C-alpha cells in the first residue's frame, strides 16, 4: 500500500496503520470478544504484538479512525494478485460497536478494491457464532457462498466459517442502485 492512500467516508478516515496506532491496537485487540471473533488474534494478546503486526502485515491494511481522530479499529484486504481477488477483514474496538462503523469502512474498502485496485472479486468470511459480522457483509450486498462447517479450530472449539463474496460487475450494479 502506498503511504499516501487515504479513504474517507461521511464519518470515518481509513488511513495507513502506523506504529503510533500500536497502543490503540494493543488495547482493543486485547479484548476477549475481539480475539474470539477473529482468526488470528490470540488471547491474551501479548505485549508488543501490536507493534509486530503493524511492522510485518502483508495485506492492504488501514486504521479506521473517526474524522475527529479517534482510532476505532482496522480493516484490510489480503490480496491474491494472480486471481485479481481480495479477502476483506476487519475488527472494531468494543467501545465503538453497533454504530455502523464496520459497514461504512467496509463499503469504502470495497470501492477501493474494485475501483483503485481493479479487483474482480472480493470475499469475506465470519465465524458462524458472530452474526453481526454477517449482517455487515449482507448490508454491502455480498452474496452468501456457503458455510464451511467446523472449518477452523479456535481455542479448542471447532467453528463454522460463513463465506460471502461480490464480483466487480455485481458491485457496479449495487452502486447504481444507491
C-alpha positions as CSV (number, residue, x, y, z in Angstrom):
1,X,0.0,0.0,0.0
2,X,1.4,3.4,-0.8
3,X,1.7,5.7,2.2
4,X,-0.4,8.4,0.6
5,X,-3.6,6.2,0.3
6,X,-6.3,7.8,2.4
7,X,-10.0,6.8,2.2
8,X,-12.7,9.0,3.6
9,X,-16.4,8.4,4.3
10,X,-19.1,10.5,5.9
11,X,-17.8,9.8,9.4
12,X,-14.5,8.0,9.0
13,X,-11.0,8.2,7.7
14,X,-9.2,5.0,6.6
15,X,-5.5,5.6,6.6
16,X,-2.4,3.5,6.6
17,X,-1.6,2.0,10.0
18,X,1.5,3.4,11.7
19,X,3.4,2.4,14.9
20,X,1.6,5.4,16.6
21,X,-1.6,3.2,16.3
22,X,0.0,0.4,18.3
23,X,-1.3,1.4,21.8
24,X,-4.9,1.5,20.5
25,X,-4.5,-1.8,18.6
26,X,-3.0,-3.4,21.7
27,X,-5.8,-2.1,23.9
28,X,-8.7,-3.1,21.6
29,X,-7.2,-6.4,20.4
30,X,-6.6,-7.5,24.0
31,X,-10.4,-7.8,24.5
32,X,-11.6,-11.4,24.6
33,X,-14.6,-10.5,22.5
34,X,-12.3,-9.3,19.6
35,X,-10.0,-12.2,19.8
36,X,-12.9,-14.7,19.9
37,X,-14.3,-13.5,16.6
38,X,-11.1,-13.2,14.6
39,X,-9.0,-16.0,13.2
40,X,-5.5,-14.8,14.1
41,X,-5.8,-12.6,17.2
42,X,-4.7,-14.5,20.3
43,X,-5.9,-14.1,23.8
44,X,-4.3,-12.9,25.9
45,X,-2.8,-10.5,23.4
46,X,0.9,-10.5,24.2
47,X,2.7,-7.2,24.9
48,X,4.4,-5.9,21.8
49,X,2.1,-7.9,19.5
50,X,0.5,-4.7,18.0
51,X,3.9,-3.3,17.0
52,X,5.0,-6.6,15.5
53,X,1.7,-6.9,13.5
54,X,1.9,-3.3,12.2
55,X,5.5,-3.8,11.1
56,X,5.0,-7.2,9.4
57,X,1.5,-7.1,7.9
58,X,1.2,-8.2,4.3
59,X,-2.3,-7.1,3.4
60,X,-3.6,-3.7,2.4
61,X,-4.3,-2.7,6.0
62,X,-5.8,0.5,7.2
63,X,-6.6,2.1,10.5
64,X,-10.2,3.1,10.9
65,X,-10.5,6.5,12.6
66,X,-13.3,8.9,13.3
67,X,-12.9,12.1,11.4
68,X,-12.3,13.7,14.8
69,X,-9.2,11.4,15.1
70,X,-10.2,8.6,17.5
71,X,-8.9,5.2,16.4
72,X,-11.8,2.7,16.3
73,X,-10.4,-0.4,14.5
74,X,-8.7,-1.9,11.5
75,X,-9.7,-3.1,8.0
76,X,-7.8,-4.6,5.2
77,X,-7.7,-6.6,2.0
78,X,-5.5,-9.7,1.8
79,X,-4.7,-9.6,-1.9
80,X,-4.4,-12.6,-4.3
81,X,-3.0,-10.6,-7.2
82,X,-2.7,-13.5,-9.6
83,X,-6.5,-14.0,-9.2
84,X,-7.4,-10.3,-9.1
85,X,-9.1,-11.1,-5.7
86,X,-9.0,-9.7,-2.2
87,X,-10.3,-11.0,1.1
88,X,-11.9,-8.4,3.3
89,X,-11.2,-8.5,7.0
90,X,-11.9,-6.0,9.8
91,X,-12.5,-5.5,13.5
92,X,-13.9,-2.6,15.5
93,X,-13.0,-1.9,19.1
94,X,-15.8,-2.8,21.5
95,X,-16.5,0.8,22.7
96,X,-17.4,1.6,19.1
97,X,-19.7,-1.4,18.3
98,X,-23.2,-1.0,17.0
99,X,-22.6,2.4,15.4
100,X,-22.4,1.2,11.7
101,X,-18.6,1.9,11.5
102,X,-17.8,-1.6,10.2
103,X,-20.3,-1.3,7.4
104,X,-19.2,2.2,6.5
105,X,-15.5,1.3,6.4
106,X,-16.2,-2.0,4.5
107,X,-18.1,-0.1,1.8
108,X,-15.1,2.2,1.4
109,X,-12.8,-0.8,1.1
110,X,-15.0,-2.4,-1.5
111,X,-14.8,0.9,-3.5
112,X,-11.0,0.9,-3.1
113,X,-10.7,-2.8,-4.1
114,X,-12.8,-2.6,-7.2
115,X,-12.1,1.0,-8.2
116,X,-8.4,1.5,-7.4
117,X,-7.0,-2.0,-7.2
118,X,-9.2,-3.2,-10.1
119,X,-10.1,-6.5,-8.3
120,X,-12.5,-8.9,-9.9
121,X,-13.8,-10.4,-6.7
122,X,-13.8,-9.6,-3.0
123,X,-14.5,-12.3,-0.5
124,X,-15.2,-12.2,3.2
125,X,-15.9,-14.7,6.0
126,X,-17.0,-14.7,9.6
127,X,-17.4,-17.2,12.3
128,X,-20.9,-18.6,12.5
129,X,-21.1,-17.5,16.1
130,X,-20.7,-13.9,15.0
131,X,-23.9,-13.0,13.1
132,X,-23.2,-9.2,13.5
133,X,-20.3,-9.6,11.1
134,X,-22.6,-11.4,8.7
135,X,-25.0,-8.5,8.8
136,X,-22.2,-6.1,7.8
137,X,-21.5,-8.3,4.7
138,X,-25.2,-8.6,3.8
139,X,-25.6,-4.8,4.0
140,X,-22.8,-4.5,1.5
141,X,-24.8,-6.7,-0.9
142,X,-22.3,-9.5,-0.7
143,X,-23.6,-12.9,-1.8
144,X,-23.7,-15.9,0.6
145,X,-21.4,-18.6,-0.8
146,X,-21.7,-21.3,1.8
147,X,-20.7,-22.4,5.3
148,X,-17.6,-24.4,6.0
149,X,-18.7,-26.5,8.9
150,X,-16.3,-26.7,11.8
151,X,-13.6,-25.4,9.4
152,X,-11.3,-23.7,12.0
153,X,-10.3,-24.6,15.5
154,X,-10.2,-21.6,17.8
155,X,-9.3,-22.3,21.4
156,X,-10.1,-26.0,21.3
157,X,-13.5,-25.3,19.7
158,X,-14.4,-26.1,16.1
159,X,-16.1,-23.1,14.5
160,X,-18.1,-22.8,11.3
161,X,-16.9,-20.2,8.8
162,X,-19.6,-18.4,6.7
163,X,-18.4,-17.2,3.4
164,X,-19.5,-14.3,1.2
165,X,-18.3,-12.6,-2.0
166,X,-19.0,-9.9,-4.5
167,X,-17.9,-9.7,-8.1
168,X,-16.9,-6.4,-9.7
169,X,-19.9,-6.4,-12.1
170,X,-22.2,-7.0,-9.2
171,X,-20.7,-4.1,-7.2
172,X,-21.2,-1.8,-10.2
173,X,-24.8,-2.8,-10.2
174,X,-25.2,-2.3,-6.5
175,X,-23.6,1.2,-6.7
176,X,-26.1,2.3,-9.4
177,X,-29.0,1.2,-7.1
178,X,-27.9,3.5,-4.2
